[in-house]
């Protein structure tokens, strides 16, 4: 509900998709912010190179720079 009130759109990415398919979805939907779990950090590293339009990638269960705590601070 908060996404809608903020004027944002949720774009689900299936973890079973190939990195290329996920990159296509992110680019096609003009995604600027990606939230992910630490378990998928390897995939996110590849997506960083393929999706320069994604301005921020936030790990929801990690610590340090790029974490949800750092993002919301």
Protein Blocks (a to p, Z undefined) as FASTA:
>chain_A
ZZmmnopacddddfkbcfklmmmmmmmnopabdcddfklmmmmmmmmmmmmmlmbdcdfk
bgcehiaklmmZZ
